[in-house]
Amino acid sequence: MSTQSWQEQGFALLQLLLLASLSRAEEPVCRQRGEPEDPQLSKNGDIILGGIFSFHSIWWSRQDNYTHTPSPVSSLNFRAFQFAQAMLFAIEEINNSTDLLPGISLGYKMYDTCGSIAMGVRVALALANGNEDKATSSTAPCTRPAQVVAIMGETSSSPCMAIATVIGPFHIPLISHFATCACLSDKVRYPSFLRTIPSDYYQSRALAQLVKHFGWTWVGAIRTNDDYGNNGMAIFTETAKQLGICLEYSVSVFRQEPPENIQRVIDIIKASTSKVIVAFLSHLDMDVLIPELTHHNLTGYQWVGSESWISDFHTASMDKHHILDGAIGLAIPMAHVTGMREFILDTKSSEKNQRYCSGYEDVSGLQNAFTDMSLMPIFNNVYKGVYAVAHALHSALGCKKMCSKKILQHIKNIQFKTKEGEQVYFNENGDPAAKYEIINWQPRENGTVEFVTVGFYDTTLPADKQLYLYNKSFMWAQNSKQVPLSVCSESCPPGTRKVLQKGKPICCYDCIPCAEGEISNTTDSITCVQCHAEFWSNNKRDDCEKKMTEFLSYEEIMGVLLTAASLLGTMMTTTVAVIFFRNRNTPIVRANNSELSFLLLFSLTLCFLCSLTFIGRPSDWSCMLRHTAFGITFVLCISCVLGKTIVVLMAFRATLPGSNVMKWFGPHQQRLSVLAFTLVQVVICFLWLTISPPFPFKNFHHFKDKIILECALGSAVGFWAVLGYIGLLAIFCFVLAFLARTLPDNFNEAKFITFSMLIFCAVWITFIPAYVSSPGKFSVAVEIFAILASSFGLLICIFIPKCYIMLFKPEKNTKKNMMGKMPLKTL
């Protein structure tokens, strides 16, 4: 062929291609990419409802010759088929109803996603736009009115998220019966999504409260690695942390992951110390995990399950070695829909079984996935979703022009009761009220497992009543009747506090006993509380007991002995006074200034008696009386002794030739000196009581477990001024008596006064350090001892020798014997 001929043919081909291009530009056509999708089940009606279910979930590869598009081969998912049957049952009931949508028939188009999210999006767009080619202008978008008013499905959360995203602009309601992810409550991202199953926000929190209820604070967690598992476990983890529950581990699994990942999870469980496993898994992932648990014989673990698998009889039937016996978890409440079971098992209906049944099967006696009615609560969710759409359509009949957006608004606002009396409504997030049953797996003698309802969780009740467990017998792991223990550390009993172990979670801690004086009266207390000042911790450190009060009382031995000593001294003094009175005219009495002697005996009596004010429970009057009475009586006593000493010195001076000293210190002056010396002490005591008097005081410092009842000095200056004045007089008296000790008489009283003052000063000098260092009531006893010792010293040294002469040596009680070598003038 010539070159010219080739050129002519090429030009003709170019013209043909240009013509085709111009023709296509004049009539643009909108076509769906790829092969069009046909519904698995369909029926015409005035209004069409869409359905998206995964009728086939497992795919196998096959050899193809690549000459045409291969047809997929998969296994039928009876569960999804039952969901579709529930939808058909609801549509058929509505079409036969004379009250709901009268004169309007509902049709349906149900598509199969084959377990693929991408396929779910594809069929959702087919329900929204249709599959047919559509001619349109070059400027018009490739869209058309929605083919359905609402879509029922999908079963899982992740597909629903994808589908809700792509159909959102069409305002087509997507109502799921089993997608529980809390993320789908976000109305900004998923404005047209609703569901008839509670959000996992409530389930996750309920699971955490259930775990807390049984005291499990150290748990492991396994989740499905998808939106359902990840979001559900995130909420559980957050709530568990708030409730003081710690996760030893949190791992994910997915049924399509390689076996190595499942083995990694098994190894983690084996190495763990927690005995409770929270499994937020889909039933498909649980079905994959059970054989591995059985293979490794992982028994003795308490499983806590989510609603996806805890009430699934297929999952229970796979657990042939009873690894999961005793499992507890949340399930959708049991439901009964009249006629639904019979409808699902009716294989003779040509409409619903046109693809899967011949119509001649008898399944009434079979026990398989198709006849399993354990998921009736989920079938009921599908049923309620269809009725929600029907009620919304019914309420919108007054609209002249119905659009899907209006239907969406009507669905959000509907509220109705099913024929079984169940209330149906949606909250602002498109979620129903959260109600769950608490299920316990209890094995039976025939080897099967019974799902026993042992409680409920209802968010419509007050917060403290939402979780309720019946008074039923639970079955736990390994058929135990005892609630299993799963803690990182044993609970800290009352009397101890928790101290966290370094580098470990808050559930791992040591129990440290409370310090003395502190208690904790609750289990797992984090702090010990200081007892009130008047209380002290008991030996167990779990209660504050009132401290024992301590004071020098008359009932105790030391108080009795001191009281006896005081009374003995009083009686002795009284006896001496009687002896002196009976012998008042004898030389020995007259020679020792009888007036001062009787006044001295009187003051000694008061000294002995004032010690009694130190014994007994301190009070306002006893605190003021004890020190002032002691100070004044002792000054009176020392003043008398001082007067007697001065009299002895003056009497000796008076015997000297030309001495007239006695006229300056006669009886009148002696009385004035005693009064003057005593008056000074009275003034000191008056100032003390006026400015800052002693007062009763509870001393908490000397003993940690006792309260010392004592008298606070008020003013320490006043107390030491009283003692200092007494000491000053005693020293002055001692010096004078010491100077008079060598006077030349047979009965020199100055010697006895010197000795008595020596005892007095020694007692009170040793009193000061003993008083300061003695704790509590012993300081009071020291002061009483000092009073009694010095009083006895004065009584014995000054008066007993004279009494001895008067009673046993009366022959010496003569004036001549008293005068000795140098006669003394009678005083």
C-alpha angles and dihedrals in degrees: 000000000000124000091245091056091053090050093051092052093048091051091051091051091051091052090051093052091048091051091051091049092051092048092052091049091055094053111029115191128205110222131176114247113249126357117339116252119235122206117252091218126017143162131178122241144150089268123025126216120199126223129194117190135154099240090167120037109166123062129194127201119240139186114263132186092218092231094112140010108287118237114231122242119209143149122263115253103219091190093061089044089055090052089054090049090054089053091050091049092054092047091049092050091050093048089052093048121103093194103049118058095342113201093012122103124207121219130186146210116200122191133195118230094186090219092297124127090204090053089049091056090046095053091043089058089047089055090048100044106013129232101262124107113252128199114222141165120271092252099044118094120244094254135113138180115296114274093214134034094219141001125224115211166350112182101211131054100236095054090046091053091053094044094045089052096054097041094043093094090053091056090226112155114240110201116190125195098195111019104112106167110135089220090073089068088074102108093189092064098029108028096160098045121110133162141195094213122076121261119258087239086081096036093053092049091046091052090051091050090048091053091048092048091062093045096248104151099157112058142151123228133210122184140179110257096237138079092283095054100034096049093041093050092046090058091044091051093050093048092044090054090053090051094049096255119141128207113220089193139352117200135169133221134185128192094233096050120107119270091252090072092053089049090052090055091049091051091051091052091049093051094047127100097206116101098199123075121193107207114196092179138140115243089250093057091044089054088055094046098048097070090052092049089050093047092055093039093232097179130153096054122125109226123208111194141197123232094264095075110005094086098032112119091196090059090047092050091055091057094081094155092051096240090150099044111138093026115156130197150125126295136179107264116267114264138190124205112188112240098004097106092051091047094052093048092047104103094175095078105107094199099059099034101040092120103031111031136046092213096242099084120118109207099163093105098041126106108203143107092287095055095039108117096179089110093060090122088060092045085053089054090056089047092052091048092056091047090049089058091046092051090048091051090047092052089048095053090103091062113102092211118027118203129180092247091059090046088053090054092048092051091052090053101042123112122180145142125244121231087264090058098253115149114233125194141128128234125222090282094052092254129128125231110288112244125158139175119224109232128200122195107228118179120224131212092257090062096255127118124240120208102223118193106226101168147334143242117215122176092194089072127077114284095254092052101042094095113054130167122198121233091256134132111263125210115215135188115314090013092290121161092204121087106251119243120233114169134132090221130015115257114273108242123225110286094047138074133216121253115187119239111242115259095006134103120275091260090066111077146133125244112235119190114243116256121253111287092024130095143184116201098182133071116259094011114178094203139032117231121227113239119238114269091257093050135066134198119261123233092272091049090226100108139033113235123197110262118248110252116227129201135138102276134182091241099063124081096248091050091048093050093048091046089050091049090050093050091044090054090048092051092046091051091047090049092050089048090053091049091049092047092051090048096037093125096050120105096246092058095040091046091057099052102263094207094058090042093057092044089050091050090050092051090047089054089053090048091054092046096045089063087069090066088066092060122079136034110327116248135172095265096041092050092052094041101047099061098034094046090047092048096047097043092048092049088049089051095047091044089057091048090047089051091051090050092051090047090055091051093045092048091054090049090049092061091061116099113269094008117143098170098122092069087067094051107035127142092284093054090045091056092047092050092052090047093047095048091047093045091059090058090046090055091049091050092046092053090047093051092045100047104034115348125193115267139185111275136187108221111205097169108068094059124023094208099037137061113221111211106207142144114263111218094232091203115029088193090060092049095049091043089058092048092042093054091049090049092048092054091045092052092047090050091047092052093050092046090048090054091050097046095099097051109138105247134113092238107034105182091192090074092057092044089051092052093046091049089048089055091044094052093043091052095050095042090055089041094068099063092035091052094047095048100041114098126225119324092002091072088057090048090051091053092048090048091052091050093048095042094051091044092050089046092056094042096048099039097045105031110023095069090052091047089051091056093045094049106031106018105037089153089071093051092091134117091238093055091047091051094052114170094337115042115229125212112246109256 
